[in-house]
Amino acid sequence: MAAGMYLEHYLDSIENLPFELQRNFNLMRDLDQRTEDLKGQIDSLAKEYTANARTLSSEQKLSILRQIQQSYSKCKEFGDDKVQLAMQTYEMVDKHIRRLDTDLARFEADLKEKQIESTDYDSTSSKGKKGDTRQKEKKVAKTRSKVKSSDEDGSPKSAQKKVKLLQPGEFNSPSSNFGNVHPSDVLDMPVDPNEPTYCLCHQVSYGEMIGCDNTECSIEWFHFACVGLTTKPRGKWYCPRCSQDRKRK
């Protein structure tokens, strides 16, 4: 995926984020205002109770105390709702941050994969060109020898062989196949910058991982999702890079 596509998708995903944040902040502000109003009512009831405690009857005292208790319960409900809104707002922003980290990791993995493919293609093409040049030199030398013998003999068969040798389409260009490597997702939780990284995605160790059986592998460990595995394969297993190296050998 091109860099422009990553950026476009990310901008589309955060298009409604400012409105959602503003809505949550307005709701929290409204809850704060309701709580302050209830605190004022509690203060008024408390003053009324203390000022008229000697003259109030038992039923009146119980009524005021119930009103104070109900107001406190409402304040607690508003506080819980505000905490939930704050957590929802944090998770909303954190979700977009995690997605940005994931897109950046995938984009870096795509760049590295294209760089590896380009390097492998250049090396394969140079080898193929050298092989074609040698084959052409051999065929040219063979053609010259046949032309020389046909000039000396003057036989029609030698002339037919000369024409056949000079027909185009006998030199085929080499073909090469490259393995596809899929980058893995980034961990949802923040990681220690000093923690070692593994795999083609250059992320920390998490989930199920598999080790490359090539003792000289520079990466060694890979996430199942990054190399397209769901279960551990039987026998020896080699990572995409080591598999390409083994095929070229």
C-alpha positions as a Python dict, from the first residue, in 0.01 Angstrom:
ca = {
    (1, 'M'): (0, 0, 0),
    (2, 'A'): (136, 342, -95),
    (3, 'A'): (210, 611, 161),
    (4, 'G'): (-76, 823, 28),
    (5, 'M'): (-325, 541, 89),
    (6, 'Y'): (-210, 497, 451),
    (7, 'L'): (-246, 870, 513),
    (8, 'E'): (-585, 890, 342),
    (9, 'H'): (-728, 599, 542),
    (10, 'Y'): (-597, 740, 869),
    (11, 'L'): (-741, 1086, 800),
    (12, 'D'): (-1078, 927, 717),
    (13, 'S'): (-1073, 736, 1047),
    (14, 'I'): (-1015, 1051, 1258),
    (15, 'E'): (-1259, 1271, 1065),
    (16, 'N'): (-1529, 1245, 1337),
    (17, 'L'): (-1287, 1236, 1631),
    (18, 'P'): (-1307, 1611, 1715),
    (19, 'F'): (-1688, 1602, 1726),
    (20, 'E'): (-1691, 1291, 1948),
    (21, 'L'): (-1440, 1449, 2186),
    (22, 'Q'): (-1638, 1772, 2201),
    (23, 'R'): (-1959, 1580, 2279),
    (24, 'N'): (-1791, 1391, 2566),
    (25, 'F'): (-1642, 1708, 2709),
    (26, 'N'): (-1982, 1882, 2698),
    (27, 'L'): (-2141, 1587, 2879),
    (28, 'M'): (-1873, 1596, 3148),
    (29, 'R'): (-1920, 1970, 3190),
    (30, 'D'): (-2297, 1917, 3228),
    (31, 'L'): (-2236, 1649, 3493),
    (32, 'D'): (-2006, 1887, 3680),
    (33, 'Q'): (-2275, 2155, 3679),
    (34, 'R'): (-2540, 1912, 3810),
    (35, 'T'): (-2304, 1799, 4085),
    (36, 'E'): (-2239, 2159, 4191),
    (37, 'D'): (-2615, 2227, 4204),
    (38, 'L'): (-2665, 1923, 4426),
    (39, 'K'): (-2382, 2034, 4654),
    (40, 'G'): (-2561, 2368, 4697),
    (41, 'Q'): (-2882, 2188, 4793),
    (42, 'I'): (-2692, 1971, 5042),
    (43, 'D'): (-2536, 2278, 5203),
    (44, 'S'): (-2879, 2445, 5234),
    (45, 'L'): (-3035, 2135, 5389),
    (46, 'A'): (-2743, 2092, 5627),
    (47, 'K'): (-2771, 2455, 5743),
    (48, 'E'): (-3146, 2418, 5787),
    (49, 'Y'): (-3096, 2100, 5991),
    (50, 'T'): (-2832, 2247, 6222),
    (51, 'A'): (-3018, 2575, 6271),
    (52, 'N'): (-3355, 2414, 6355),
    (53, 'A'): (-3241, 2085, 6507),
    (54, 'R'): (-3399, 2164, 6846),
    (55, 'T'): (-3735, 2272, 6705),
    (56, 'L'): (-3775, 2012, 6431),
    (57, 'S'): (-3970, 1697, 6495),
    (58, 'S'): (-3825, 1352, 6440),
    (59, 'E'): (-4012, 1309, 6111),
    (60, 'Q'): (-3885, 1643, 5980),
    (61, 'K'): (-3530, 1554, 6078),
    (62, 'L'): (-3556, 1218, 5900),
    (63, 'S'): (-3700, 1390, 5593),
    (64, 'I'): (-3408, 1635, 5571),
    (65, 'L'): (-3153, 1358, 5626),
    (66, 'R'): (-3313, 1149, 5350),
    (67, 'Q'): (-3296, 1444, 5112),
    (68, 'I'): (-2927, 1494, 5195),
    (69, 'Q'): (-2860, 1123, 5145),
    (70, 'Q'): (-3042, 1119, 4809),
    (71, 'S'): (-2844, 1425, 4694),
    (72, 'Y'): (-2517, 1255, 4788),
    (73, 'S'): (-2625, 941, 4598),
    (74, 'K'): (-2699, 1152, 4290),
    (75, 'C'): (-2359, 1319, 4318),
    (76, 'K'): (-2195, 977, 4330),
    (77, 'E'): (-2388, 864, 4019),
    (78, 'F'): (-2283, 1178, 3833),
    (79, 'G'): (-1922, 1120, 3939),
    (80, 'D'): (-1931, 759, 3813),
    (81, 'D'): (-2079, 875, 3481),
    (82, 'K'): (-1804, 1133, 3448),
    (83, 'V'): (-1536, 869, 3511),
    (84, 'Q'): (-1690, 646, 3245),
    (85, 'L'): (-1692, 933, 2996),
    (86, 'A'): (-1329, 1012, 3074),
    (87, 'M'): (-1228, 647, 3020),
    (88, 'Q'): (-1427, 635, 2696),
    (89, 'T'): (-1254, 951, 2574),
    (90, 'Y'): (-910, 812, 2660),
    (91, 'E'): (-979, 481, 2482),
    (92, 'M'): (-1112, 669, 2180),
    (93, 'V'): (-789, 868, 2141),
    (94, 'D'): (-569, 570, 2231),
    (95, 'K'): (-737, 358, 1962),
    (96, 'H'): (-636, 606, 1693),
    (97, 'I'): (-283, 625, 1830),
    (98, 'R'): (-252, 246, 1815),
    (99, 'R'): (-383, 245, 1458),
    (100, 'L'): (-128, 509, 1359),
    (101, 'D'): (151, 300, 1514),
    (102, 'T'): (23, -8, 1329),
    (103, 'D'): (7, 174, 993),
    (104, 'L'): (358, 311, 1044),
    (105, 'A'): (492, -37, 1122),
    (106, 'R'): (323, -185, 814),
    (107, 'F'): (449, 97, 595),
    (108, 'E'): (807, 45, 717),
    (109, 'A'): (775, -331, 660),
    (110, 'D'): (646, -269, 304),
    (111, 'L'): (942, -42, 232),
    (112, 'K'): (1189, -301, 361),
    (113, 'E'): (1017, -577, 165),
    (114, 'K'): (1033, -375, -158),
    (115, 'Q'): (1398, -294, -91),
    (116, 'I'): (1478, -664, -43),
    (117, 'E'): (1288, -761, -360),
    (118, 'S'): (1464, -489, -559),
    (119, 'T'): (1806, -606, -438),
    (120, 'D'): (1725, -971, -516),
    (121, 'Y'): (1590, -879, -859),
    (122, 'D'): (1900, -677, -947),
    (123, 'S'): (2133, -960, -843),
    (124, 'T'): (1925, -1219, -1033),
    (125, 'S'): (1907, -998, -1343),
    (126, 'S'): (2283, -943, -1346),
    (127, 'K'): (2343, -1318, -1318),
    (128, 'G'): (2091, -1383, -1594),
    (129, 'K'): (2252, -1125, -1825),
    (130, 'K'): (2594, -1280, -1773),
    (131, 'G'): (2450, -1624, -1851),
    (132, 'D'): (2276, -1493, -2164),
    (133, 'T'): (2595, -1325, -2281),
    (134, 'R'): (2789, -1649, -2248),
    (135, 'Q'): (2517, -1847, -2427),
    (136, 'K'): (2509, -1591, -2708),
    (137, 'E'): (2887, -1603, -2743),
    (138, 'K'): (2878, -1982, -2763),
    (139, 'K'): (2597, -1978, -3022),
    (140, 'V'): (2771, -1709, -3228),
    (141, 'A'): (3091, -1911, -3225),
    (142, 'K'): (2898, -2224, -3323),
    (143, 'T'): (2718, -2033, -3597),
    (144, 'R'): (3044, -1900, -3739),
    (145, 'S'): (3192, -2247, -3746),
    (146, 'K'): (2884, -2383, -3923),
    (147, 'V'): (2885, -2093, -4171),
    (148, 'K'): (3250, -2158, -4243),
    (149, 'S'): (3187, -2529, -4300),
    (150, 'S'): (2886, -2452, -4521),
    (151, 'D'): (3095, -2215, -4733),
    (152, 'E'): (3355, -2486, -4774),
    (153, 'D'): (3112, -2771, -4843),
    (154, 'G'): (2839, -2578, -5024),
    (155, 'S'): (2577, -2830, -4899),
    (156, 'P'): (2210, -2715, -4867),
    (157, 'K'): (2174, -2890, -4528),
    (158, 'S'): (2443, -2674, -4377),
    (159, 'A'): (2270, -2365, -4516),
    (160, 'Q'): (1940, -2473, -4356),
    (161, 'K'): (2114, -2520, -4020),
    (162, 'K'): (2265, -2174, -4054),
    (163, 'V'): (1921, -2017, -4106),
    (164, 'K'): (1776, -2208, -3812),
    (165, 'L'): (2052, -2092, -3583),
    (166, 'L'): (1993, -1729, -3675),
    (167, 'Q'): (1617, -1738, -3612),
    (168, 'P'): (1511, -1518, -3314),
    (169, 'G'): (1342, -1640, -3002),
    (170, 'E'): (1596, -1897, -2888),
    (171, 'F'): (1738, -1690, -2604),
    (172, 'N'): (1496, -1686, -2312),
    (173, 'S'): (1523, -1429, -2029),
    (174, 'P'): (1553, -1574, -1679),
    (175, 'S'): (1255, -1553, -1442),
    (176, 'S'): (1261, -1518, -1064),
    (177, 'N'): (995, -1563, -796),
    (178, 'F'): (990, -1378, -468),
    (179, 'G'): (808, -1481, -151),
    (180, 'N'): (542, -1258, -6),
    (181, 'V'): (596, -1143, 353),
    (182, 'H'): (302, -1007, 551),
    (183, 'P'): (378, -755, 834),
    (184, 'S'): (223, -815, 1172),
    (185, 'D'): (18, -578, 1383),
    (186, 'V'): (175, -366, 1651),
    (187, 'L'): (117, -447, 2015),
    (188, 'D'): (-169, -257, 2171),
    (189, 'M'): (25, -173, 2488),
    (190, 'P'): (333, 54, 2495),
    (191, 'V'): (664, -131, 2507),
    (192, 'D'): (1000, -69, 2667),
    (193, 'P'): (1234, 93, 2409),
    (194, 'N'): (1519, -121, 2546),
    (195, 'E'): (1331, -448, 2486),
    (196, 'P'): (1478, -649, 2191),
    (197, 'T'): (1276, -673, 1870),
    (198, 'Y'): (1225, -966, 1634),
    (199, 'C'): (1054, -1069, 1312),
    (200, 'L'): (1016, -884, 980),
    (201, 'C'): (798, -624, 1155),
    (202, 'H'): (1077, -535, 1401),
    (203, 'Q'): (842, -560, 1701),
    (204, 'V'): (884, -714, 2045),
    (205, 'S'): (806, -1075, 2127),
    (206, 'Y'): (433, -1151, 2172),
    (207, 'G'): (184, -1426, 2090),
    (208, 'E'): (297, -1743, 1911),
    (209, 'M'): (642, -1727, 1750),
    (210, 'I'): (852, -1967, 1542),
    (211, 'G'): (1229, -1990, 1508),
    (212, 'C'): (1412, -2017, 1175),
    (213, 'D'): (1613, -2342, 1142),
    (214, 'N'): (1894, -2155, 970),
    (215, 'T'): (2160, -2112, 1241),
    (216, 'E'): (2297, -1806, 1059),
    (217, 'C'): (1959, -1628, 1036),
    (218, 'S'): (1998, -1264, 1145),
    (219, 'I'): (1640, -1240, 1281),
    (220, 'E'): (1588, -1593, 1428),
    (221, 'W'): (1231, -1551, 1565),
    (222, 'F'): (911, -1459, 1378),
    (223, 'H'): (546, -1397, 1469),
    (224, 'F'): (303, -1650, 1322),
    (225, 'A'): (87, -1378, 1159),
    (226, 'C'): (385, -1205, 995),
    (227, 'V'): (494, -1521, 808),
    (228, 'G'): (143, -1646, 730),
    (229, 'L'): (129, -1933, 982),
    (230, 'T'): (-160, -2044, 1201),
    (231, 'T'): (-4, -2365, 1336),
    (232, 'K'): (352, -2488, 1382),
    (233, 'P'): (469, -2667, 1062),
    (234, 'R'): (619, -3014, 1067),
    (235, 'G'): (990, -3062, 1011),
    (236, 'K'): (1235, -2781, 953),
    (237, 'W'): (1108, -2432, 879),
    (238, 'Y'): (1298, -2144, 717),
    (239, 'C'): (1198, -1778, 712),
    (240, 'P'): (1118, -1604, 379),
    (241, 'R'): (1466, -1449, 352),
    (242, 'C'): (1653, -1771, 426),
    (243, 'S'): (1421, -1960, 188),
    (244, 'Q'): (1515, -1723, -94),
    (245, 'D'): (1884, -1761, -13),
    (246, 'R'): (1853, -2141, -20),
    (247, 'K'): (1674, -2132, -358),
    (248, 'R'): (1946, -1914, -509),
    (249, 'K'): (2212, -2157, -389),
}
